[in-house]
């Protein structure tokens, strides 16, 4: 019995340790909580000193803008300023258009919220937040502008300036506190992650070319993991540009480096997939031929577990170029060898360009500023239109409820409905769950604010006492924001505590007014949650099917020569579709999308070669089969095209171009065969 008790106690020890680890508060988290508290207190102090009408909006803005990372806080503050100004201007224009027309004004406000929800879905990162903010800033101003039943009071310009000033004071105070107490680490985090990705892709490529690659299933898993990490660079780049002017100036080059990493990853995967398809003996022979051409210095730099923190971009870039020269100098007798050598060279060239982006972050050199990427088309408008329609109907319903009931706090409910509908619709898969968790956080905040408002603050007679009471809630809330547990709850704590507390120069402890404000928050959030439930977003499966269908349509237009794009423009288009895929997309769907990228690139590269050697008709027949959803027929026609290309006399100029083209034909044929089901999808 004792032994059983002892073993049971031991089995519970890991859980106790895990719980202790979860409850341990890092110093950085506590420091952020103190920064959040200091920013809110500074905003309130300035608002009291400037005698602003509603200091709580300044404090709430400072709380909302504060982020655990300096770059995120500064970028969020900047975009919040932009959104605030746009929202304030919009409400002034709306009041000018409908000065005495209550229905027109309320419909216009709902349409403005719908338009901002539309843009918040289209844009990404902090730009999306700015669009959402423009929508609910107008609703916030309208909550003070309108009477009990939605009638304008004629003070729109003064109120818009007042609210915008209060919000701007909060943004500036939060930014000052963050900038003076945090030096930021986003550029170094970005440099470390980019170096890690470049080194790991290079290590996988060298291992594959040396015959030491992973099994196919493990190789695919590694590839998908690296692709997801490359996609996440966008957020870190946004933060780094908020901390450093140098990074912001060279942001186009960093974006090009991120694209180059993905290009290098895809080229490595094409090499790995091709070698997996070869018979064992042929694969070993070709690997041996390629492996002997790789410089020993490059192998040494990526041998074993590459030391990421010591990656030298210049030295590694030189090694990559040396390897490219060796690969291009290999005597190639078969299209298979050409494919492996050319794709490996493309991967190395892309890695060299990606390593060049690191020079901006490491300070080794000052590279020439790269041009901005071409603007890719919007992947899918359907989610944006659905979010806009939902926002219009839900905001209109809350407005109607307000007018019918003549509830004095109805306008505040409209404001919080607009906040949830515009802010949370940007992530459709999590909109309903996020809204419900936000309501839970608002409920907790209501209890805390009631205790502070009616039990603690009446005992305080100074601003220091007010700050102490605020700190009792905001410091723990700031600590929770840095932890991965239920972030909407902690965000609700920081976003709604100050508006519920309602600090002012002359405090008014009105129980009825407090609970009316709390009820308005719950009504607004509840209306948004009901709207998300009754009009759910497009399912992830449907959005994936729509994106794959659009990609296939673009590819068939490219095959028919109705869509004329460069290889870079085609890549940017597919990368934008890839970024629009839901987080829970199946690996096969991502693989299908990337296969369209490979096929499109091969078509773009082969079309001028066919024209140069008078083989347009042979290649056009193969492209017609691709456009008609007949990959098997396309593969047969590509075999004929390859035979005609191989039959061109070796003395004819352009031998290397023909050899490289035969490698591209092999890539095209293999990709069509591997993803036959996708390319056979009906038009």
Buried (B, 14 or more C-beta within 10 A) or exposed (E): EEEEEEEEEEEEEEEEEEEEEEEEEEEEBBBBBBBBBBBBBBBBBBBBEEEBBBBBBBBBBBBBBBBBBBBBBBBBBBBBBBBBBBBBBBBBBBBEEBEEEBEEBBBBBBBBBBBBBBBBBBBBBBBBBBBBBBBBBBBBBBBBBBEBBBEBEEEBBEBBEBBBBBBBBBBBBBBBBBBEBBEBBBBEBBBBBBBBBBBBBBBBBBBBBBBEBBEEEEBBEBBBEBBEBBBEBBBBBBBBBBBBEBBBEBBBBBBBBBBBBBBBBBBBBBBBBBBBEBEEEEBEBBBEBBBEBBBEEBBEBBEEEBEBEEBBBBEBBBBBBBBBEBBBEBEBEBBBBBBBBBBBBBBBBBBBBBBBBBBBBBEEEEBEEBEEBEEBEEBBBBBBBBBBBBBBBBBBBBBBBBBEEEBBBBBBBBBBBBBBBBBBBBBBBBBBBBBBBBBEBBBBBBEBBBBBBEEBBEEBEEEEEBBBBBBBBBBBBBBBBBBEEEBBBBBBBBBBBBBBBBBBEEBEEEEEEBBBBBBBBBBBBBBBBBBBEEBEBBEBEBBBBBBBBBBBEBBBBBBBEEBEBEBBBBBBBBBBBBEBBBEEBEEEBBBBBBBBBBBBBBBBBBBEBBEBBEBEEBBBBBBBBBBBBBBEBBBBBBEBBBEBBEEBEEEEEEEEBBBBBBBBBBBBBBBBBBBEEBBEEEE
